[in-house]
Amino acid sequence: MSIQSQILPTSGEYPALEIQRSGALGDASRPAILFLHGYTSGAWQFAEQAMPILAEDGWTSFALNLRGHGRSGGREGIRTARFADYASDVARAVAHIEGETGQTPILGGHSLGSVLVRNYAARHAVPAIALLSFGDIKLGMKGFMGWMIKRYPVQGMMGMLTGRPSAMFTKFGPQYDVMYAGHDRDAVRRNVERLMAQPDSDKVFMELGKLDLTQPVGNPPVFVMAGDRDPIASGGSVPALARKLGTKAVMLPGQAHDILAGPDWRTGVGHLRDWLNAQFPQVQS
């Protein structure tokens, strides 16, 4: 299934945004899906494996490149972007999909993307949300920073002291250990190098620990999943978030942070696919 790319044009202070789509438009029996990527990542994280698999089941799915990522505009100001800026990108993408399909999409997010999903769903009704590789924010951030200081003390301390935590992710070692620990390094090198090459906002990273997100509007179905050796989804933070949202987390044994585009992607995508199909069965014409 081919991936189609569309650019939402620049509008005033808002940069152009790239949205990728898989699957045909026109199935009004269930909503489309909008995927939101994580820190230093991009729409490719969903477009290369998950979206084509979901299209086989008739799903229409979209993946947004936040400002400064992929082919979206705003790269020159990415270092100083705020969480509110990313949130406005999400709102624009949702409005675009509503115009294309006539329905509000299901929201799925990986890592930072899952926080953006929760932020949007706390303010607007959505059909369902899928939260991947991130748990309770305060528990998770505390656990991750402890892991980073222990594992990479110089880079971790320098990143925090200089206010440039994104610098921690410009080296192969930290990116590999966070995203793909346990896998052959050459097998994941392409993905790691893409992540290393993608700049991101230091301000957004620092803002995460200060967010206080409320429950989703309307109590939509919630899916929570993470790898059990993920240092970002650490310290029991994923089960804690699942309990808060009234569900049970799916924990993937032996997997690190990237559960949808790493070598074990079939397992994570399979769980997500099964959950979506159970919540929104396809109506046969």
C-alpha positions as CSV (number, residue, x, y, z in Angstrom):
1,M,0.0,0.0,0.0
2,S,1.6,3.3,-1.1
3,I,1.9,6.3,1.2
4,Q,0.6,9.6,-0.1
5,S,2.0,12.9,1.2
6,Q,0.2,16.2,1.4
7,I,1.5,19.6,2.6
8,L,-0.8,21.8,4.6
9,P,0.2,25.3,3.4
10,T,1.7,28.0,5.6
11,S,-1.0,30.1,7.3
12,G,0.0,33.3,9.0
13,E,2.4,32.3,11.9
14,Y,1.7,28.6,11.3
15,P,4.3,26.7,9.2
16,A,3.5,24.3,6.4
17,L,2.8,20.8,7.7
18,E,3.4,17.4,6.0
19,I,0.7,14.8,6.5
20,Q,1.2,11.2,5.1
21,R,-1.8,9.0,4.4
22,S,-2.3,5.3,3.8
23,G,-5.6,3.7,2.8
24,A,-8.5,4.9,0.7
25,L,-10.8,7.7,1.8
26,G,-14.5,7.1,1.8
27,D,-15.3,4.4,4.5
28,A,-17.7,6.3,6.8
29,S,-18.4,3.2,8.9
30,R,-15.4,4.0,11.2
31,P,-13.1,6.9,11.8
32,A,-9.6,7.4,10.3
33,I,-6.5,7.3,12.6
34,L,-4.0,10.2,13.1
35,F,-0.6,9.1,14.3
36,L,1.7,11.5,16.2
37,H,5.4,10.8,16.4
38,G,7.9,11.1,19.2
39,Y,10.9,13.3,20.1
40,T,13.5,13.5,17.3
41,S,11.4,11.2,15.2
42,G,8.9,11.6,12.3
43,A,5.9,10.2,10.4
44,W,8.2,7.5,9.0
45,Q,7.9,5.7,12.3
46,F,4.3,4.8,11.4
47,A,4.3,5.0,7.6
48,E,6.8,2.3,7.0
49,Q,5.2,-0.6,8.9
50,A,2.0,0.1,10.9
51,M,0.0,2.1,8.3
52,P,0.3,-0.3,5.4
53,I,-0.6,-3.2,7.7
54,L,-3.7,-1.3,9.0
55,A,-4.6,-0.4,5.4
56,E,-5.0,-4.2,4.7
57,D,-7.8,-4.1,7.2
58,G,-9.5,-1.2,5.5
59,W,-8.2,1.5,7.8
60,T,-7.4,5.0,6.6
61,S,-4.5,6.4,8.6
62,F,-2.6,9.6,8.6
63,A,0.8,10.5,10.2
64,L,1.7,14.1,10.9
65,N,5.2,15.5,10.8
66,L,5.3,18.2,13.5
67,R,6.8,21.5,12.6
68,G,10.5,21.2,11.9
69,H,10.2,17.4,11.3
70,G,10.3,15.6,8.0
71,R,9.1,17.9,5.2
72,S,7.2,20.2,7.5
73,G,8.2,23.8,7.7
74,G,9.7,25.5,10.7
75,R,13.0,23.7,10.9
76,E,14.9,26.9,11.5
77,G,13.0,27.6,14.7
78,I,12.7,24.0,16.0
79,R,15.0,24.5,19.0
80,T,12.8,27.1,20.5
81,A,9.4,25.6,19.7
82,R,7.0,25.1,22.6
83,F,4.7,22.3,23.5
84,A,1.8,24.7,22.7
85,D,3.2,25.0,19.2
86,Y,3.2,21.3,18.7
87,A,-0.3,21.2,20.1
88,S,-1.4,23.7,17.5
89,D,0.1,21.5,14.8
90,V,-2.0,18.6,16.1
91,A,-5.2,20.7,16.0
92,R,-4.5,21.7,12.4
93,A,-4.0,18.1,11.4
94,V,-7.2,17.0,13.1
95,A,-9.2,19.8,11.4
96,H,-7.7,18.7,8.1
97,I,-8.7,15.1,8.5
98,E,-12.2,16.1,9.7
99,G,-12.5,18.0,6.4
100,E,-11.2,15.0,4.4
101,T,-13.3,12.3,6.1
102,G,-16.2,14.1,7.8
103,Q,-15.2,12.5,11.2
104,T,-12.8,13.3,14.1
105,P,-10.0,10.7,13.9
106,I,-8.8,8.2,16.4
107,L,-5.5,9.6,17.9
108,G,-2.5,7.4,18.3
109,G,0.9,8.7,19.6
110,H,4.3,7.4,20.3
111,S,6.3,8.9,23.3
112,L,6.0,12.7,23.0
113,G,3.2,12.0,20.5
114,S,1.2,10.2,23.2
115,V,1.5,13.2,25.4
116,L,0.1,15.3,22.5
117,V,-2.7,12.8,22.1
118,R,-3.6,13.1,25.8
119,N,-3.4,16.9,25.6
120,Y,-5.8,17.1,22.7
121,A,-8.2,14.5,24.1
122,A,-8.4,16.4,27.4
123,R,-10.0,19.3,25.5
124,H,-11.8,17.6,22.6
125,A,-13.9,14.5,22.2
126,V,-12.2,11.8,20.1
127,P,-13.4,8.3,19.2
128,A,-10.5,6.5,20.9
129,I,-6.8,7.0,21.9
130,A,-3.7,4.8,21.6
131,L,-0.8,5.7,23.9
132,L,2.5,4.1,23.0
133,S,5.9,4.0,24.8
134,F,5.1,6.7,27.5
135,G,3.4,6.4,30.8
136,D,2.7,8.7,33.7
137,I,4.7,11.8,32.8
138,K,6.2,12.7,36.2
139,L,7.2,9.1,37.0
140,G,8.5,8.5,33.5
141,M,10.6,11.6,33.3
142,K,12.1,11.1,36.7
143,G,12.9,7.5,35.9
144,F,14.4,8.4,32.5
145,M,16.6,11.2,33.8
146,G,17.9,8.8,36.6
147,W,18.7,6.2,33.9
148,M,20.4,8.8,31.7
149,I,22.6,10.2,34.5
150,K,23.6,6.6,35.5
151,R,24.1,5.3,32.0
152,Y,25.6,8.5,30.4
153,P,26.6,10.7,33.3
154,V,28.5,13.3,31.3
155,Q,26.0,13.7,28.5
156,G,23.1,13.6,30.8
157,M,24.4,16.2,33.2
158,M,25.6,18.5,30.4
159,G,22.3,18.3,28.6
160,M,20.4,19.4,31.7
161,L,22.9,22.0,32.9
162,T,23.1,23.7,29.5
163,G,19.4,23.5,28.9
164,R,20.0,21.5,25.8
165,P,18.7,18.0,26.6
166,S,18.3,17.3,22.9
167,A,22.1,17.1,22.7
168,M,21.8,13.8,24.5
169,F,20.2,12.3,21.4
170,T,22.8,13.3,18.8
171,K,25.1,10.4,19.7
172,F,24.6,6.8,18.5
173,G,25.0,5.3,22.0
174,P,22.1,7.0,23.8
175,Q,19.7,6.8,20.8
176,Y,20.5,3.1,20.4
177,D,20.1,2.3,24.1
178,V,16.8,4.1,24.4
179,M,15.2,3.0,21.1
180,Y,16.6,-0.5,20.3
181,A,18.7,-1.9,23.1
182,G,19.2,-5.6,22.7
183,H,19.1,-5.6,18.9
184,D,22.0,-5.9,16.5
185,R,23.4,-2.4,16.0
186,D,23.8,-2.7,12.3
187,A,20.2,-3.9,11.9
188,V,18.9,-0.7,13.4
189,R,21.6,1.7,12.3
190,R,19.5,3.4,9.6
191,N,16.8,4.2,12.1
192,V,19.2,5.4,14.7
193,E,21.0,7.7,12.3
194,R,17.6,9.2,11.2
195,L,16.8,9.9,14.8
196,M,20.2,11.5,15.4
197,A,19.8,13.7,12.4
198,Q,16.4,15.1,13.4
199,P,16.7,18.2,15.6
200,D,14.0,18.8,18.2
201,S,13.0,21.4,20.8
202,D,14.8,21.7,24.1
203,K,12.0,23.7,25.5
204,V,9.4,21.0,24.7
205,F,11.5,18.4,26.5
206,M,11.8,20.6,29.6
207,E,8.1,21.4,29.6
208,L,7.0,17.8,29.7
209,G,7.7,17.3,33.4
210,K,5.5,20.3,34.2
211,L,2.4,19.2,32.3
212,D,-0.7,18.3,34.3
213,L,-3.1,16.6,31.9
214,T,-6.7,15.8,32.8
215,Q,-8.8,12.8,31.9
216,P,-10.0,12.5,28.3
217,V,-13.3,14.2,27.4
218,G,-16.1,11.7,27.2
219,N,-14.1,8.6,28.4
220,P,-13.1,7.2,25.0
221,P,-11.6,3.7,24.7
222,V,-7.9,3.8,25.6
223,F,-5.1,1.5,24.5
224,V,-1.7,1.7,26.4
225,M,1.4,-0.3,25.2
226,A,5.1,-0.1,25.9
227,G,8.3,-2.3,26.0
228,D,9.3,-3.6,29.4
229,R,13.0,-2.5,28.9
230,D,12.1,1.0,27.7
231,P,14.0,3.6,29.9
232,I,11.6,6.4,29.0
233,A,8.5,4.3,29.9
234,S,10.2,3.5,33.2
235,G,9.5,3.1,36.9
236,G,6.0,1.6,36.6
237,S,4.9,4.7,34.8
238,V,3.0,2.8,32.1
239,P,0.9,0.6,34.3
240,A,0.3,3.7,36.5
241,L,-1.1,5.6,33.5
242,A,-3.2,2.7,32.4
243,R,-4.8,2.4,35.8
244,K,-5.5,6.1,35.8
245,L,-7.3,5.8,32.5
246,G,-9.2,2.7,33.5
247,T,-7.4,0.1,31.3
248,K,-4.5,-2.4,31.5
249,A,-1.2,-1.8,29.8
250,V,0.2,-4.2,27.2
251,M,3.8,-4.7,28.1
252,L,6.1,-6.2,25.3
253,P,8.8,-8.4,26.8
254,G,12.4,-7.4,25.9
255,Q,11.4,-4.4,23.8
256,A,12.8,-0.9,24.2
257,H,11.3,2.4,23.1
258,D,10.6,2.0,19.4
259,I,7.9,-0.7,19.3
260,L,6.4,0.1,15.9
261,A,9.4,0.6,13.7
262,G,12.1,-1.5,15.3
263,P,13.0,-5.1,14.4
264,D,10.1,-6.5,16.5
265,W,7.6,-4.1,15.0
266,R,5.2,-6.9,14.0
267,T,4.4,-7.7,17.7
268,G,3.5,-4.1,18.6
269,V,1.6,-3.4,15.4
270,G,-0.3,-6.7,15.8
271,H,-1.5,-5.7,19.3
272,L,-2.5,-2.3,18.1
273,R,-4.2,-3.7,15.0
274,D,-6.2,-6.3,17.1
275,W,-7.4,-3.6,19.5
276,L,-8.5,-1.2,16.8
277,N,-10.4,-3.9,14.9
278,A,-12.1,-5.0,18.2
279,Q,-13.2,-1.5,19.0
280,F,-14.3,-0.6,15.5
281,P,-15.2,-3.6,13.4
282,Q,-15.2,-3.1,9.7
283,V,-18.8,-3.0,8.3
284,Q,-18.9,-5.2,5.2
285,S,-20.7,-3.7,2.3
